[in-house]
Amino acid sequence: MKYMVNGGFKVNPFMRLTLSLTLVFFVVFWTTNFLLFFQKTGLSYKAVVDYYLGSESEFTAPRSYQGMLEVTHFHMPMMGMVMLLLTHLLMFVPIRNGWRTFWVVVPFLSAFVGEASGWLVRFIHPGFAYLKIAAFCTLQISLGGVLVLLFWGIWRKDCSQTTSGAGK
């Protein structure tokens, strides 16, 4: 952790390599998240509603309570850990605290709303499909932004200042 707090990772090529390769895994996660969403639903209201409520024309059944519960059971802790790791690393990127707060809150909130909105579409009202689409787009954009900031923070040239972000 001392390498992160005092900016020592900037002069330790193995730490930069490890952080960068870890971020590559998260870029693949981000990409597959995008591809899976489009494989299952897409950005259209009808596709999201059909995914959760079923479709007679496609011969698909509505998502079951148990199936959704199992998906939520695995998504919530994993998304929490992904968000924790990525947003934790943002503490060491030299950006203003207001922006740091934005880049922490938006991914967490959009991930939670995205998960909850599927339940809302299935059991409350199909109109929540728009919320599902908005949450997905917000999550993807915010995760992409966080990943770009982290790569920038690791590889930027200015190594003289610390990256703790204190007072910014």
N, C-alpha and C positions, 0 to 999 in steps of 0.2 A: 504494500500500500504506500510505503514511503516514496516509491518511484512515481506514483501518481500525484501525491500531494506536493512534492517539491519539484516536479517536472523532470525528475531524473530519467523517466522513460524516454525523454527526447534524446538523451545521449547514450542510452543503452539500446543498441540495435536489436537485441533479442527481445526486449520488452516491446518495442515498436512492432517487431515482426509478429509476436504472439497476439498483441492487441489487433493488429491488422487482419491476421488470419481468422481470429475470432469474429471480427466484423464481416469477413467474407461469408462465414456460415450464416450470419444474420441477414446478409443480402440475399442469400439463397432462400432462407426462410421467408423473407419479404416477397421475393419473386414467386415462390410456390404458393404463398397465401393468396396472391393476386390470381394466379392460374387456377387454383382450386375454387375460388369464388366464381370465376367465369365458367368453370366446368360444371359447377352445381347450379348456379343461378344466373348471374350476369347483372347488369345495371338496369334492367327494365322492371317496372312495377309488376307486370304480369308474371315474369319469370320467378321473382322472389315469392309472390303469393302462391304460384303453382308449386314451388319447392316445399313450402310449409303446409299448404292446405291440400295438396294433391291436385291432379288434373285428370279429368275424364278423358280428354282428347289424347293425353300422353300415357294414359293408363298407369298413373302413379298414385300411390296412397298418401294421405296426409302423414306428416312426421308424427311419430308416436311420442307420448309423454316419456316413456322409458328411454327411447332413443335420444330424445333431446336432453334428458337428464344425464345420460352417459356422456354425451358430447360436452355439456356444460361442466360436468365433473372433471373432465380432463382439460378443457380449455381454460377454465378460470385459474387454476394454480400455474399452469404453463405460461399463460399470457402474463400473469403477475410476475413470474420470474424473468421472463423476457423483458418486460417493462422495467423491472427493478434493475437488472444488469445494465441495460442501455441507458436509462435515465441517470443511474448512479454515475456512470462514466462522464455524463455531461457536467458533473460538478467540477471536472478538471479541464474543461474547455473554456478558454478565455472569452466568455460572452457576458453581457450584462445580466444581472439577476432577474430582471423582468422577462427577458427572452428565455432564460434558463427555466423559469417557472412555467412559461408558455409551453416549452418543448417537453416539460415533464407532465403537466396536467393534461394536455390535449391527447397524447397517445393513451394514457391510462383511461381517461374518460371515454374516448371513442372506442376503445377495446371493450370496456364494460357495457356501453350503450349498444354496441354491435351485438354482443352476446344476448343482452336483455331483449333487444328488438325482435329477434327471432321468436322468442317466447310470446312477445306481444302480438306478432303477426298470427301465430298459430292459435293462441287462446283468447285474445281480446278483440282485435280488429285487423283486417287486411291492410288498412290504411297505414299501419306502422311499417309497411314495406318501404316506404319512402325514408323513414328513419333508419332502417337497416342499410339502405343504399348510401345515405349520407354518412352514417357511422363508418361504413367500410371505406369510403373514399377519404374521409378524414383520417382514419387510422393509417391507411396506406401512404397518404401524403405526409403525415406527421412522422411516421417511422422512417420514410425516405429522408426527410429533413434531418432527423436525429442521426441517421447513419452518415449522411454527408457531413454534418457538423463533427461527428466523431473522427471520421477519416481526416478531415481538415485539421482538427485539434492534434492528431497524432503526427501528421506529416508537415505541418506549417513550418516555415523557416525560422521564425523568431523564437529562439531557444533561450533568450536571456531573461525573460520574465517567467515567474511561476505560473502554473495553470490552475491554481486553486480557485480563482475567480473571486476572492475576498474583496469586498468593497466595490465591486463592479455593478 
